[in-house]
């Protein structure tokens, strides 16, 4: 099954919380990583089938743009079928924490 990873970076924690909540409710994806970037920026990575990740990222962007007070999407990207060398280096793989929620 073709898998993808999608990442959204926002300016504020409430914005990434809104985006994360919306993404997992809008599509069959699992959150695999979350962290702070810099200067009040936060990012979240989701995994799932390519079509589901695309739907989730679009929904996350839309909700931040419409409902976040002061937060904004700074960057986003979807990687369909990431190669093994990308998965082995970057924190985008399913972990023991994310595995129970894997869809």
C-alpha positions as CSV (number, residue, x, y, z in Angstrom):
1,X,0.0,0.0,0.0
2,X,1.5,3.4,-1.0
3,X,2.3,5.3,2.2
4,X,3.0,9.0,2.6
5,X,4.2,11.5,5.2
6,X,2.7,14.9,5.5
7,X,4.1,17.8,7.6
8,X,2.6,21.1,8.7
9,X,4.5,23.8,10.5
10,X,2.6,26.6,12.2
11,X,3.3,29.8,14.1
12,X,1.9,29.0,17.6
13,X,1.0,26.0,19.6
14,X,-2.8,26.4,19.5
15,X,-2.6,26.4,15.6
16,X,-0.7,23.1,15.6
17,X,-3.1,21.6,18.1
18,X,-6.1,22.7,15.9
19,X,-4.3,21.3,12.8
20,X,-3.4,18.0,14.4
21,X,-6.9,17.4,15.8
22,X,-8.5,18.2,12.4
23,X,-6.1,16.0,10.5
24,X,-6.7,12.9,12.5
25,X,-10.5,13.5,12.4
26,X,-10.6,14.3,8.6
27,X,-8.7,11.3,7.3
28,X,-7.2,7.9,8.2
29,X,-3.8,9.1,9.4
30,X,-1.6,8.7,12.4
31,X,0.5,11.4,14.1
32,X,4.1,10.1,14.1
33,X,6.1,13.1,15.3
34,X,5.6,16.5,16.8
35,X,8.2,19.1,17.9
36,X,9.1,22.7,18.2
37,X,11.0,24.2,15.3
38,X,12.2,27.7,16.3
39,X,10.8,31.1,17.2
40,X,7.4,29.9,18.3
41,X,7.0,27.5,15.4
42,X,5.7,24.0,15.8
43,X,5.4,21.1,13.4
44,X,3.5,17.8,13.2
45,X,4.0,14.8,10.9
46,X,1.3,12.4,9.9
47,X,1.5,9.0,8.1
48,X,-1.0,7.1,6.1
49,X,-2.0,6.2,2.6
50,X,-1.2,9.0,0.1
51,X,-4.8,10.0,-0.5
52,X,-5.5,10.1,3.3
53,X,-2.4,12.2,4.0
54,X,-3.3,14.6,1.2
55,X,-6.8,15.0,2.6
56,X,-5.5,15.4,6.2
57,X,-2.9,18.1,5.3
58,X,-5.5,20.0,3.3
59,X,-8.0,19.9,6.2
60,X,-5.3,21.0,8.7
61,X,-4.2,24.0,6.6
62,X,-7.8,25.0,6.0
63,X,-8.8,25.0,9.7
64,X,-5.7,27.0,10.8
65,X,-6.4,29.6,8.1
66,X,-10.0,29.9,9.1
67,X,-10.1,29.4,12.9
68,X,-6.7,30.0,14.4
69,X,-6.5,33.4,16.1
70,X,-3.0,34.7,15.3
71,X,-1.6,31.3,14.3
72,X,-0.7,30.6,10.7
73,X,0.6,27.9,8.5
74,X,4.3,28.6,7.8
75,X,5.2,25.6,5.7
76,X,3.7,22.2,4.7
77,X,4.8,19.3,2.5
78,X,3.6,15.9,1.5
79,X,6.1,13.1,0.6
80,X,4.5,10.2,-1.2
81,X,6.3,6.9,-0.8
82,X,9.3,8.2,1.1
83,X,12.4,6.0,0.4
84,X,13.9,3.9,3.2
85,X,17.0,6.2,3.6
86,X,14.7,9.2,4.4
87,X,12.7,7.1,6.9
88,X,15.9,5.9,8.6
89,X,17.3,9.4,9.1
90,X,14.2,11.6,9.7
91,X,11.7,11.1,12.5
92,X,8.8,10.1,10.3
93,X,8.5,6.4,11.0
94,X,5.8,4.7,13.1
95,X,7.1,4.4,16.7
96,X,6.0,2.4,19.7
97,X,4.0,5.5,20.8
98,X,2.2,5.9,17.4
99,X,1.8,2.2,16.5
100,X,-1.3,1.7,18.6
101,X,-3.1,4.4,16.6
102,X,-1.8,3.3,13.2
103,X,-4.5,3.1,10.6
